[in-house]
C-alpha cells in the first residue's frame, strides 16, 4: 500500500499538471477571499473568521479533486499497466487504499497554504488574535472529511473509464450531486415540514455542521461510511475488471 | 452471474452502511470546539428541550437577500435551531421568505406589523448604490394551537448593524428557549398588581402587564380593605408570589405598611417603582412652561430604611439623557422636535448582573437618588445615572426654558447615582420591637430568603398611550426609539421569581470576533499580496525542492 501511495505522490509532483492544479486552486481561493467583492470576501465581511474559505472550498474541490484523482486508475488502464497491478500480490483492498490515501494526501497538501488565511485573520482581528481557533480547527477537520468523500468518488470514477476526461466529468457530476442535490431536495419540501431526511443524505449538511466547530459522532460516521462505500464500490469494480479480462 | 454477484454485494454494503448510520443517529456524542461554547445549550435550555414532548414547529421568516450581517444572523439562527432539534426531534423548523410569495413587499410588511412583528429596514450597499431592504427578523413557534413569537433581532440604541447582530446572536438561545418555555410549561406563579394608593392607571402599565401575562397569572389587588379587615387582606396577599407597586402617589397607612411588611417576611417578593418627588412632564405643558417639583411623602421612609435603603426627595439631572419632544408651529405645520432634557436619564449598569446584562439603556423620568445603608441585606445597584450627574434638591422650579440653555458642565460633579437597587437576603421586619398596627397570629420579625427591587422612578414601567391604545413599553412615539425598560423589568421579575433558569441562558456571553476596520483598510493591499502570491511562492519552492531531491536520488 505504501509503495502505491508513494508512487502516486511522486508521479503527481513530477508532472507540471500537479502544480498547475494546486496553483490554480490557491489563486482562485486568494482572489475570491481577498480581492473580488462578493459574499466570499473576508476583508469586506468584517468578521474575523475564515468561514468564507470553508464555504468556497466545496465548490472548488468539486473541480480540484476530480482533477487530482482522474488518472489514478484511468491512466493505468490506458497504459495497460492495470493487469500488472492486479497481478501483484498486494490485494485489491491495499491497491484501492494506496491510491486513495495517495490522492487524499495531495488534497491535504493543497489546503495547507490556507493557513496563511488564518494568519491573516489572526493579525487583522480586533484585537490581534481575536478569532475562534476551535471553530477553525473544526472547519479544517470538516474540510478534510469533505476532501475524503470527494476523493473516494474520484477514485471510483477513475476506475470506471480508461479515458481521464470521462473519469473527470463523472467525478465532478457525482461530487456535485452528493454535495448539493440532497439539499436541493430538502428545499423542495417533499416531506412536509421535515425536510431533514433528504438533507441528511447529502454531504453539505454534515460538512456545515462540523465546520462551525461542533464535532458530532453522527457526522463522523456519515463521512466514514460515505468513503468506505465508494472505496468498496471501487474494489468491486476492480474485481469485476479482473474477472472480465 | 458475475454481475449479479457484484450488484448483490453493493446492495448488501449499502444496507449495512445505512444500518450503521441509523444506529449512530441514536447514540451520539457532540464536542463543541468553539471558544465560547456557543453551540452547547446551557443546562436550563436543555431542561426545557427535554421536557418538550409534543411536536413544536418553528417557522423563521429571516430568509432572502440581505447584507452579510443579517446572513450571519440567519445562519446563527439555523445553527441554534439545529442544536435544539438535535436534542429533541419534536422540535422542527423551517425557513421561509415572506417576500417570496407576495409581490407587494409593503403589504407583507404591514401584515407583519399588525401581528406585532415589525420588519427591520436595512440599507444594502450594492455596486456603490445604496438601497433599502426589508428584513423580517422574526420566528413563530407553534405547538398545537398555541403560537409564540420569537424576536430574533434586538434593537440596540445607537448601535451599528454589526453590533445589533452581535448582541442578537448572543441572545438567540434565550429567545428560542424562552418561546419553548412559554409553550412547554403552563403558568404557575401569581403576581399582584397593587391598587388603591394612586398607582398608575391600567392603560399606562398595560404593555408590561400583558407581557407578564404570557408567563404568570396576573391580578389586581387592592389594599383598601386594610383599614377594615387587615388580617384577611394579609392572608389574601400571601397567595401571591410577587407584588408590583407601580408609582403609588397616595401615602400608605400603617396597616397597609404592616401588611406589606409581613408579606415580605413570609417570603413574598416585591417590585417597587416609587418616587419621592412629584413631578410630571405633563405639568410642564401649560402656557408658561413652568412646573414645581415637590417632595412627595408616601410614608414609606421607615419601611425602606429598615430594609436598608432610602429614596431621597431630590431630582437626578443627567447629561446622558433621552430627549424631550416638543411641538412647534401650528396646525399642519406642527413639528415635533427633540430637545435635550436632562431629567430623563438613560441609565446604564455599573455591573453585569443577569437582570441588566446585554439590555438597552433604560429611560427614567424625574428619578430620585437612592442611598444604600449598611445592614445584612445584600444590595446590588442595577442601574445608575451617568458619571455626569447633578443632584438637585426640591422643591424647585422646572421650566421648559431649560432646553435652550447650555448646561454648565462644571456643576455636573455628583457622579453616578443609584436609581435601581436589588435587595436580597433575610429582611428584618419594620415593626420589630415596635407596636404593631394590628394583631396577627404569628408576627414574623425576620423573613426567609427573599428579594425586593426598588426603582426610584415610577415612569420606568409607564408606556405611552396613543388614541387610547397602549404602546409598547419603552417605545417613544415621536422618535421611534426603543429603550430597554420592558426587558429590564421582565428580567427583574423573572429573576425574582427564580424562573426556570431563563436568566442563565440570558446571561450567556457569546463573542463574535470582528476585524479591525482601520487596519483592514490600511493594510488591504499588503494582505492581498500575501495571500495570493505567498502560496504560489511556497508551491514553487516545494516544486523546486521536490525535483531537486528526486534528481539527486536518480543520480546516485
Interface residues (C-beta under 8 A of the other chain):
Chain A: X10 X13 X14 X19 X22 X23 X26 X27 X30 X31 X33 X34 X35 X39 X42 X43 X44 X45 X46 X47 X48 X49 X113 X114 X116 X117 X120 X121 X123 X124 X125 X126 X127 X128 X130 X131 X132 X133 X134 X135 X137 X138 X189 X193 X194 X195 X196 X209 X212 X213 X214 X215 X216 X217 X218 X221 X222 X225 X228 X229 X232 X233 X236 X239 X240 X243 X244
Chain B: X2 X3 X6 X9 X10 X13 X14 X17 X20 X21 X24 X25 X27 X28 X29 X30 X31 X32 X33 X34 X35 X36 X39 X57 X68 X71 X72 X79 X82 X83 X86 X92 X94 X162 X511 X512 X513 X514 X515 X516 X517 X519 X520 X523 X524 X527 X528 X530 X531 X532 X534 X535 X536 X538 X539 X543 X546 X547 X550
